[in-house]
Amino acid sequence: MSPDRLLFLALLAFCLTPWASPPLALALGIAFGLTLAHPYASKSRQWSKLLLQASVVGLGFGMNLAQVLKAGTSGLLYTAGGIAFSITLGTLLARWLSVKPTAGYLISVGTAICGGSAIAAVGPILGAPDDEMSVALATVFVLNSIALILFPILGHMLRMSEPAFGLWAALAIHDTSSVVGAAAKYGAVALAVGTTVKLARALWIVPVSVATAAFKRSDAKIHWPWFIAFFALGAALNTYEPFGVPIYGLLYKAGRLGLTATLFLIGSGLSQATLKRAGARPLLQGVLLWLAVASASLLLIRSGVLSPGY
């Protein structure tokens, strides 16, 4: 076995231990991806997706269903408004910066809903070529990695409460993995709010995909995020079926460890080639859109207009 493979597997194994934190796992992954040739590039993308979904289900076994429903339903209206705002502004920015329309729309959808998952769902409906899919995924991925490290620092600087930070992370960070990672770093309540609101937001993949398919007159298959239903089932069992409490605790801890390993896998996919694929104009579109969404959501939360409902 080559040294690169041994190092990759050793780091992955370390990220499955209690000594690794989400930011550390992401940093190790990024360092590996930027300096070494990834020995399992394609498999790593598949593993990260499956492991993230399994980890989210595990996290459900540590949450209260009533609080999950309260946090999810309280954010329904501003989630819809936020998604519409993000897609509209992102499309306008793409035109202004002369970003290719499909790539610009994918970046907008990825920012509005849930990063790479939304791009992967909407891309085939648009018939997006591989190069534009790569550009959109690379752009969102770079910003997503920055957010995981930056947001907890900003939250502490702004002295945000855990519920407020969890809501802000869910509204302003792209991928579910980094929302959960940043919220877990901030605290248990932030984790509960951030995970719940982000998963409720991720459900919008379906109506946005349907609307995109109708507009483009596409008959492409729409992917349903079924793992969110299992997350809710885990929360329901934890709330109303106390006999399995010891097992629930183990599943919740496994979900936390799985999430940390997921962030390592995601970070290891950030290579120099990925940065080049992002390109200056799509990256600028992503940055400007991200700053607008993060600033607007923070302002609304700080003013009391948006509440975590927790």
Phi and psi in degrees as a GROMACS rama.xvg file:
@    title "Ramachandran Plot"
@    xaxis  label "Phi"
@    yaxis  label "Psi"
@TYPE xy
-70.2487  156.5  SER-2
-58.9689  -36.9684  PRO-3
-61.173  -42.6745  ASP-4
-67.9807  -41.8064  ARG-5
-61.7884  -43.6127  LEU-6
-65.4065  -42.9095  LEU-7
-59.9205  -48.6071  PHE-8
-66.3864  -35.5689  LEU-9
-66.3497  -43.1936  ALA-10
-66.0367  -39.7235  LEU-11
-63.212  -42.0399  LEU-12
-63.5613  -40.1754  ALA-13
-61.741  -38.1841  PHE-14
-70.4292  -10.6808  CYS-15
-93.9322  7.38988  LEU-16
-103.293  161.869  THR-17
-67.1001  -12.6538  PRO-18
-80.6077  -14.3614  TRP-19
-95.2624  135.62  ALA-20
-104.596  159.963  SER-21
-55.0593  -48.1972  PRO-22
-62.1171  -38.5763  PRO-23
-64.8689  -42.5567  LEU-24
-61.4232  -43.8638  ALA-25
-63.9331  -42.7193  LEU-26
-62.7077  -42.9027  ALA-27
-62.6935  -41.1517  LEU-28
-63.9054  -44.851  GLY-29
-63.5353  -43.2647  ILE-30
-60.0889  -41.2286  ALA-31
-65.7824  -47.3783  PHE-32
-64.6987  -34.2333  GLY-33
-82.1137  -18.2389  LEU-34
-112.208  -22.2301  THR-35
-128.101  157.774  LEU-36
-75.3086  126.44  ALA-37
-70.1538  120.038  HIS-38
-77.9208  -15.6578  PRO-39
-133.716  47.2228  TYR-40
-57.2535  -53.2083  ALA-41
-70.5326  -41.1856  SER-42
-66.1249  -35.481  LYS-43
-62.215  -39.6263  SER-44
-63.2139  -39.8964  ARG-45
-68.1174  -43.6885  GLN-46
-62.2545  -42.2085  TRP-47
-64.5123  -38.0025  SER-48
-65.9143  -47.9843  LYS-49
-67.3079  -40.8797  LEU-50
-67.71  -36.7803  LEU-51
-62.0507  -46.4519  LEU-52
-62.7381  -43.5927  GLN-53
-64.5905  -37.8713  ALA-54
-66.8912  -40.5637  SER-55
-61.9319  -41.0703  VAL-56
-61.805  -43.057  VAL-57
-61.0997  -39.119  GLY-58
-62.8506  -29.2889  LEU-59
-59.9307  -29.0852  GLY-60
-75.4092  0.357968  PHE-61
-114.019  14.3498  GLY-62
-124.323  157.618  MET-63
-94.0484  126.664  ASN-64
-62.5687  -39.3409  LEU-65
-61.3482  -41.859  ALA-66
-70.3865  -35.6359  GLN-67
-60.9423  -47.8084  VAL-68
-65.4577  -37.9714  LEU-69
-64.8428  -46.3147  LYS-70
-66.4944  -37.535  ALA-71
-70.4535  -45.2284  GLY-72
-74.7433  -30.1789  THR-73
-66.9324  -24.6354  SER-74
-95.4858  7.28508  GLY-75
-61.8205  -47.3903  LEU-76
-67.168  -50.2752  LEU-77
-73.9567  -19.1758  TYR-78
-67.0454  -45.5051  THR-79
-61.8403  -44.6414  ALA-80
-64.7073  -40.3127  GLY-81
-66.0195  -39.2266  GLY-82
-65.3154  -44.0765  ILE-83
-61.7628  -42.5427  ALA-84
-62.2333  -45.9465  PHE-85
-64.598  -44.9026  SER-86
-67.5909  -41.2655  ILE-87
-65.2423  -50.1857  THR-88
-64.5266  -40.6497  LEU-89
-62.4413  -39.6319  GLY-90
-65.0849  -40.9678  THR-91
-65.8813  -41.4987  LEU-92
-64.0538  -39.9381  LEU-93
-61.5507  -41.6481  ALA-94
-65.3762  -43.9387  ARG-95
-62.4501  -37.4298  TRP-96
-92.3229  1.93641  LEU-97
60.1817  38.1556  SER-98
-79.7012  143.416  VAL-99
-54.9017  135.527  LYS-100
-53.8719  -44.3039  PRO-101
-66.5689  -46.1695  THR-102
-61.808  -41.0103  ALA-103
-63.1339  -40.7335  GLY-104
-67.7135  -39.8077  TYR-105
-64.8842  -40.5219  LEU-106
-62.6343  -40.0189  ILE-107
-64.9249  -44.9719  SER-108
-66.1077  -40.7963  VAL-109
-62.2884  -38.3276  GLY-110
-71.1786  -37.3651  THR-111
-72.574  -35.8667  ALA-112
-113.473  -80.7085  ILE-113
-155.187  53.0613  CYS-114
56.6854  -128.605  GLY-115
-60.4074  -32.7707  GLY-116
-64.3176  -42.2544  SER-117
-67.5292  -40.9388  ALA-118
-63.3376  -43.5248  ILE-119
-64.6117  -29.9479  ALA-120
-79.7071  -40.5512  ALA-121
-85.7538  -29.9028  VAL-122
-52.9743  -51.2216  GLY-123
-63.204  -30.6541  PRO-124
-65.0904  -36.8132  ILE-125
-80.9789  -11.4579  LEU-126
68.4428  34.983  GLY-127
-65.6979  130.421  ALA-128
-67.6503  161.103  PRO-129
-59.0089  -37.7155  ASP-130
-67.1362  -36.8199  ASP-131
-75.1423  -33.7273  GLU-132
-62.389  -43.7366  MET-133
-63.3031  -41.5175  SER-134
-62.4435  -46.7586  VAL-135
-64.3063  -45.2023  ALA-136
-64.8492  -41.323  LEU-137
-64.7024  -41.7082  ALA-138
-62.7181  -50.0995  THR-139
-65.2618  -37.1323  VAL-140
-64.7036  -44.8776  PHE-141
-59.6734  -47.7952  VAL-142
-67.7847  -35.5296  LEU-143
-62.2596  -40.5362  ASN-144
-66.8996  -40.3291  SER-145
-63.5328  -41.4859  ILE-146
-62.6617  -38.8163  ALA-147
-58.9514  -38.4842  LEU-148
-83.5386  -39.5674  ILE-149
-77.9243  -39.5986  LEU-150
-62.0955  -46.2729  PHE-151
-59.5238  -36.2771  PRO-152
-62.9011  -47.1411  ILE-153
-64.5186  -39.0264  LEU-154
-59.7026  -42.829  GLY-155
-69.9549  -38.0274  HIS-156
-62.2435  -37.5929  MET-157
-86.2263  -1.5527  LEU-158
55.3804  45.4643  ARG-159
-77.0427  143.617  MET-160
-70.3941  162.956  SER-161
-61.188  -46.6262  GLU-162
-60.5849  -41.3031  PRO-163
-65.2131  -41.7075  ALA-164
-66.0071  -42.6884  PHE-165
-58.3256  -41.1074  GLY-166
-66.0366  -44.2924  LEU-167
-62.4332  -44.0869  TRP-168
-60.6793  -43.1143  ALA-169
-64.6806  -33.0638  ALA-170
-85.7119  -26.1472  LEU-171
-115.351  -12.3964  ALA-172
-100.779  141.545  ILE-173
-67.9389  -69.6583  HIS-174
-85.8471  149.608  ASP-175
-57.7996  -39.4346  THR-176
-59.5657  -44.7823  SER-177
-75.8679  -29.8632  SER-178
-61.0233  -49.5905  VAL-179
-65.4229  -40.073  VAL-180
-64.1714  -45.7956  GLY-181
-66.2729  -41.966  ALA-182
-67.3452  -38.0471  ALA-183
-63.1592  -36.0496  ALA-184
-66.0352  -31.1992  LYS-185
-81.9978  -35.2526  TYR-186
156.296  166.238  GLY-187
-65.0683  -40.9665  ALA-188
-68.7541  -41.0164  VAL-189
-60.1469  -38.6587  ALA-190
-63.2965  -44.947  LEU-191
-62.6106  -47.1915  ALA-192
-67.3122  -47.6778  VAL-193
-60.951  -45.347  GLY-194
-63.8763  -46.276  THR-195
-63.5067  -49.4171  THR-196
-66.3089  -38.9945  VAL-197
-66.1038  -40.538  LYS-198
-67.6452  -37.5052  LEU-199
-62.7322  -37.4196  ALA-200
-67.1235  -38.7314  ARG-201
-63.2015  -26.6521  ALA-202
-61.0199  -21.6821  LEU-203
-71.0068  -5.6517  TRP-204
-54.3135  -40.7783  ILE-205
-66.3555  -57.6706  VAL-206
-62.7096  -35.4382  PRO-207
-67.0573  -38.7936  VAL-208
-64.6743  -42.6156  SER-209
-62.7792  -44.5608  VAL-210
-64.3218  -40.3823  ALA-211
-65.0362  -42.7109  THR-212
-62.9671  -39.9296  ALA-213
-66.3713  -41.6174  ALA-214
-68.028  -39.2249  PHE-215
-90.0167  -2.17374  LYS-216
54.2344  48.2742  ARG-217
-104.719  145.682  SER-218
-109.751  22.3634  ASP-219
-63.7872  148.937  ALA-220
-68.2258  135.887  LYS-221
-98.9753  128.64  ILE-222
-91.8045  125.498  HIS-223
-93.3614  133.392  TRP-224
-78.9952  75.6541  PRO-225
-64.2272  -27.396  TRP-226
-62.195  -22.3936  PHE-227
-66.4029  -35.2042  ILE-228
-64.4143  -37.9459  ALA-229
-70.9639  -31.6021  PHE-230
-60.2511  -46.378  PHE-231
-64.5518  -37.413  ALA-232
-63.0643  -42.4457  LEU-233
-60.3777  -42.7976  GLY-234
-64.5589  -37.8845  ALA-235
-65.5395  -43.1972  ALA-236
-64.4431  -41.6022  LEU-237
-64.3577  -30.5035  ASN-238
-84.6568  -41.9492  THR-239
-114.554  -4.05294  TYR-240
-128.004  81.3972  GLU-241
-72.5193  -11.2161  PRO-242
-66.1703  -22.4796  PHE-243
-100.241  20.0944  GLY-244
-52.6127  -46.8822  VAL-245
-58.4644  -41.2874  PRO-246
-66.7436  -39.6999  ILE-247
-60.0884  -41.3196  TYR-248
-62.2688  -40.409  GLY-249
-65.7468  -41.028  LEU-250
-64.9407  -38.4523  LEU-251
-64.7039  -44.5518  TYR-252
-64.2276  -38.2311  LYS-253
-63.1604  -37.3935  ALA-254
-63.2609  -41.0166  GLY-255
-63.3794  -45.3477  ARG-256
-65.9007  -39.8758  LEU-257
-62.9602  -38.7223  GLY-258
-63.2504  -42.1945  LEU-259
-61.3571  -43.5835  THR-260
-65.2773  -35.739  ALA-261
-59.993  -42.4865  THR-262
-65.9676  -33.2391  LEU-263
-64.4037  -45.5068  PHE-264
-61.2325  -42.232  LEU-265
-65.8724  -44.5076  ILE-266
-61.7788  -37.0652  GLY-267
-67.1988  -15.8814  SER-268
-82.9351  -4.90953  GLY-269
-88.0081  98.2178  LEU-270
-109.653  173.017  SER-271
-62.3391  -34.6958  GLN-272
-65.3117  -36.4394  ALA-273
-62.7194  -43.0303  THR-274
-63.4057  -38.4121  LEU-275
-67.4021  -38.789  LYS-276
-64.4195  -31.9346  ARG-277
-59.0456  -43.6136  ALA-278
74.1986  159.389  GLY-279
-71.7411  -47.6874  ALA-280
-69.8231  -48.2892  ARG-281
-60.6044  -37.7383  PRO-282
-65.3705  -39.9164  LEU-283
-64.9937  -40.8638  LEU-284
-58.5124  -46.9293  GLN-285
-62.0518  -41.3399  GLY-286
-65.6011  -48.0411  VAL-287
-63.2992  -42.136  LEU-288
-65.8731  -42.7236  LEU-289
-62.4609  -44.8835  TRP-290
-61.9539  -39.7454  LEU-291
-65.8172  -45.3646  ALA-292
-65.9445  -45.5988  VAL-293
-64.4895  -42.1034  ALA-294
-68.6061  -43.9884  SER-295
-64.9754  -44.5152  ALA-296
-66.9198  -38.4806  SER-297
-63.7636  -43.1215  LEU-298
-62.2563  -42.5264  LEU-299
-68.2961  -35.5686  LEU-300
-70.6735  -45.6182  ILE-301
-65.6884  -29.9995  ARG-302
-83.8542  -7.80667  SER-303
88.7422  1.49583  GLY-304
-67.6444  -40.7223  VAL-305
-104.26  133.494  LEU-306
-125.468  141.036  SER-307
-67.5605  -13.9691  PRO-308
61.2342  39.173  GLY-309
